Every structure is written in C-alpha cells, then in structure tokens.
Amino acid sequence: MPNDSIFNIKVTGSIFSCQSVKITCLGLQHKTDPCSLPKYAVFQPEEAQDAEAGTNFYANEKNQVPVTPSLVNLAQHESINFCAALVR
C-alpha cells in the first residue's frame, strides 16, 4: 500500500451486531444539481443510493464493517498546473 493510505471505516448501529469485516469500495451518492447534471460525492449519504455488492453500503446492509482503502490526498497533482492555466 502507498505510504499516504488511510482506511475509511463505517460502523452503523451497534458494533456488537457486526458479523464480519469486509474490504469494500466507496458507494457513490447520486445527486442532481440545478442544471440537472449528475453529481457524485465520496462521502456517506444518509440513504445509500449505490448499495451494490462490493460497496460500503452493501456491507453495512449485511451487518459487516466496511473497510475501504483510500488515499489521504485525493488531489490530482499532475493536473494542477494544467487547470490553473485554464482559469488565468
């Protein structure tokens, strides 16, 4: 694993009701902005809209503790200069 890795762990309900630990990917929250463009966020919505097998939401529904390996810094450093040039 890269040195800047972290784990996203979400326990819902009682820790005592959890049956196992599952390595998962993050489920996405699907929202629509005022222009009707889809938005995707990497945070926990109150109601899971992407609870497919393998996601953290699915694991929670199965009384599992989802553990998702992630990176501390999600910025795409190689794109910063390119994007900065666009807004000048």
C-alpha positions as CSV (number, residue, x, y, z in Angstrom):
1,M,0.0,0.0,0.0
2,P,1.2,3.6,-0.6
3,N,2.5,5.4,2.4
4,D,-0.3,8.0,2.2
5,S,-3.0,5.4,2.5
6,I,-5.8,5.6,5.1
7,F,-8.8,3.3,5.8
8,N,-12.4,4.6,5.6
9,I,-14.3,2.5,8.2
10,K,-18.1,3.0,8.8
11,V,-19.8,1.2,11.6
12,T,-23.6,1.6,11.7
13,G,-25.7,0.6,14.6
14,S,-24.1,-1.4,17.4
15,I,-20.5,-2.7,16.9
16,F,-21.8,-5.8,18.6
17,S,-24.3,-6.5,15.8
18,C,-21.5,-6.6,13.2
19,Q,-20.8,-10.1,11.9
20,S,-17.6,-9.6,10.0
21,V,-15.2,-7.1,8.3
22,K,-15.4,-6.6,4.5
23,I,-12.9,-4.8,2.2
24,T,-15.1,-2.6,0.0
25,C,-15.1,0.3,-2.4
26,L,-16.9,3.5,-1.5
27,G,-20.5,3.7,-2.7
28,L,-21.5,6.9,-4.5
29,Q,-24.2,9.4,-3.7
30,H,-26.1,10.4,-6.8
31,K,-27.5,13.9,-6.7
32,T,-28.6,16.3,-9.4
33,D,-27.6,20.0,-9.4
34,P,-29.9,22.8,-10.6
35,C,-28.7,22.3,-14.2
36,S,-29.8,18.7,-14.0
37,L,-26.2,17.4,-14.2
38,P,-25.4,14.3,-12.2
39,K,-23.1,14.8,-9.2
40,Y,-21.1,12.1,-7.4
41,A,-19.7,12.5,-4.0
42,V,-17.3,10.4,-1.9
43,F,-19.0,10.8,1.4
44,Q,-21.6,8.9,3.3
45,P,-25.2,10.0,2.4
46,E,-27.9,9.4,4.9
47,E,-29.6,7.0,2.5
48,A,-27.5,4.7,0.3
49,Q,-28.3,5.0,-3.4
50,D,-25.4,2.8,-4.5
51,A,-25.7,-0.3,-2.4
52,E,-24.3,-2.7,-5.0
53,A,-22.3,-5.8,-3.9
54,G,-18.8,-4.7,-3.0
55,T,-19.7,-1.2,-1.8
56,N,-19.5,0.0,1.8
57,F,-23.3,0.5,1.8
58,Y,-23.9,-3.1,0.8
59,A,-21.6,-4.3,3.6
60,N,-23.5,-2.2,6.1
61,E,-26.8,-3.8,5.0
62,K,-25.3,-7.2,5.6
63,N,-24.1,-6.3,9.2
64,Q,-20.5,-6.2,8.1
65,V,-18.0,-3.4,8.9
66,P,-16.8,-2.0,5.6
67,V,-13.1,-1.1,5.4
68,T,-12.2,0.9,2.3
69,P,-8.5,1.6,1.5
70,S,-8.2,5.2,0.4
71,L,-5.6,7.9,-0.1
72,V,-5.0,10.8,2.3
73,N,-4.7,13.3,-0.6
74,L,-7.1,12.8,-3.4
75,A,-5.8,15.8,-5.4
76,Q,-4.5,15.0,-8.9
77,H,-1.2,16.8,-8.6
78,E,-0.2,16.2,-12.2
79,S,-3.3,18.2,-13.3
80,I,-2.9,21.3,-11.0
81,N,-0.8,23.4,-13.4
82,F,-2.9,22.5,-16.4
83,C,-6.1,23.5,-14.6
84,A,-4.5,26.7,-13.2
85,A,-3.6,27.7,-16.8
86,L,-7.3,27.3,-17.8
87,V,-8.5,29.9,-15.3
88,R,-5.9,32.5,-16.0
